[in-house]
């Protein structure tokens, strides 16, 4: 069972967890297992100053991320930054594959989902993400 991590900044104590979902542009089924592994590395590097990655997984047309963040991280700004940087790096690293799927330099849909995780136990959300049908 996952315990809630309580963290501290200079003048606050917090336990903030967010569930993000990013969907591929046109819901194209283009994500692969190596792409999800690379996305995990990218997101882990990007959020290291604001928190940590609890879990990342997904299917061929969307990805779920469970992140613990500090109160200084605005979820909307973070989602924008994660989508922008991960799209650029994944398109660079998997150019041949994504080039056959998209004619323009895109990866993510403009929309996203984010929910604060306070009502459901984190273990239930983590188990849900772990049970995604990971592509081959």
VMD Tcl script that draws the C-alpha trace (Angstrom):
set ca {
  {0.00 0.00 0.00}
  {1.29 3.47 -0.91}
  {1.49 5.91 1.97}
  {0.87 9.61 1.51}
  {4.17 11.48 1.66}
  {4.03 14.62 3.74}
  {6.67 17.13 2.67}
  {7.79 20.54 3.88}
  {8.83 23.82 2.34}
  {9.98 26.83 4.32}
  {6.53 27.84 5.52}
  {4.22 24.96 4.67}
  {3.70 21.25 5.01}
  {1.93 19.55 2.12}
  {0.83 16.31 0.55}
  {-0.26 17.10 -3.01}
  {-0.72 14.38 -5.58}
  {-2.05 14.87 -9.09}
  {-3.30 12.41 -11.69}
  {-2.56 13.70 -15.22}
  {-3.75 12.12 -18.46}
  {-2.34 13.17 -21.84}
  {-3.94 11.89 -25.05}
  {-2.19 11.61 -28.40}
  {-3.28 13.97 -31.18}
  {-6.33 12.55 -33.02}
  {-6.20 9.69 -30.49}
  {-3.71 7.91 -32.77}
  {-2.41 4.64 -31.35}
  {1.28 5.49 -31.71}
  {2.85 5.11 -28.25}
  {5.12 2.11 -27.71}
  {6.70 0.59 -24.61}
  {10.12 2.19 -25.36}
  {8.38 5.55 -25.81}
  {6.67 5.18 -22.41}
  {10.01 4.33 -20.81}
  {11.60 7.42 -22.39}
  {8.60 9.53 -21.29}
  {9.15 8.32 -17.73}
  {12.78 9.50 -17.90}
  {11.78 12.88 -19.37}
  {9.03 13.54 -16.82}
  {11.20 12.38 -13.91}
  {13.90 14.87 -14.95}
  {11.41 17.70 -15.48}
  {9.54 17.38 -12.19}
  {12.61 16.75 -10.02}
  {12.61 20.37 -8.81}
  {8.91 20.34 -7.94}
  {8.31 16.85 -6.66}
  {8.50 13.27 -7.86}
  {6.95 10.74 -10.21}
  {4.97 8.06 -8.39}
  {3.83 6.15 -11.47}
  {3.68 6.55 -15.25}
  {2.00 4.11 -17.60}
  {-0.46 4.14 -20.42}
  {-1.75 2.61 -23.57}
  {-0.93 3.26 -27.21}
  {-3.11 6.40 -27.38}
  {-2.83 7.96 -23.92}
  {-0.66 8.12 -20.81}
  {-1.46 8.37 -17.10}
  {0.92 10.05 -14.65}
  {0.68 10.15 -10.88}
  {2.88 12.97 -9.58}
  {3.57 14.33 -6.10}
  {4.23 18.06 -6.42}
  {4.94 20.96 -4.12}
  {2.48 23.88 -3.84}
  {4.67 26.11 -6.01}
  {3.98 23.90 -9.06}
  {0.91 25.17 -10.89}
  {-0.74 22.11 -12.47}
  {-1.75 23.96 -15.67}
  {1.73 25.40 -16.23}
  {3.33 22.05 -15.43}
  {1.04 20.18 -17.85}
  {1.91 22.67 -20.60}
  {5.63 22.31 -19.94}
  {5.48 18.50 -19.73}
  {3.55 18.22 -22.99}
  {5.78 20.70 -24.84}
  {9.11 19.22 -23.76}
  {8.08 15.56 -23.93}
  {6.59 16.04 -27.40}
  {9.78 17.65 -28.69}
  {12.06 14.99 -27.18}
  {9.91 11.99 -28.11}
  {9.56 13.27 -31.69}
  {13.35 13.67 -31.82}
  {14.10 10.25 -30.29}
  {11.42 8.31 -32.22}
  {11.47 10.36 -35.43}
  {11.00 7.48 -37.87}
  {8.09 5.94 -35.98}
  {6.21 9.18 -35.25}
  {6.99 10.56 -38.70}
  {5.01 7.69 -40.19}
  {2.04 8.52 -37.94}
  {1.97 12.35 -38.09}
  {2.86 14.55 -41.05}
  {3.26 17.61 -38.78}
  {5.42 17.98 -35.64}
  {2.72 17.01 -33.12}
  {2.23 14.34 -30.48}
  {-0.22 15.38 -27.76}
  {-3.77 16.65 -28.04}
  {-4.24 20.24 -26.83}
  {-6.44 19.02 -23.99}
  {-5.43 17.12 -20.86}
  {-6.97 15.77 -17.67}
  {-5.74 16.57 -14.17}
  {-7.25 15.64 -10.82}
  {-5.99 16.12 -7.34}
  {-5.85 12.80 -5.57}
  {-7.36 13.17 -2.17}
  {-10.64 11.29 -2.31}
  {-9.36 7.91 -3.48}
  {-6.44 6.19 -1.83}
  {-3.25 6.60 -3.84}
  {-2.83 2.83 -3.87}
  {-6.07 2.49 -5.86}
  {-4.98 5.10 -8.41}
  {-1.50 3.58 -8.66}
  {-3.00 0.12 -9.17}
  {-5.28 1.53 -11.89}
  {-2.32 3.06 -13.72}
  {-0.26 -0.12 -13.34}
  {-3.12 -2.12 -14.92}
  {-3.16 -0.09 -18.15}
  {-2.72 -2.28 -21.23}
  {0.87 -1.34 -22.00}
  {1.61 -1.60 -25.73}
  {4.18 -4.05 -27.09}
}
mol new
graphics top color blue
foreach p $ca { graphics top sphere $p radius 0.5 }
foreach p [lrange $ca 0 end-1] q [lrange $ca 1 end] { graphics top cylinder $p $q radius 0.2 }
display resetview
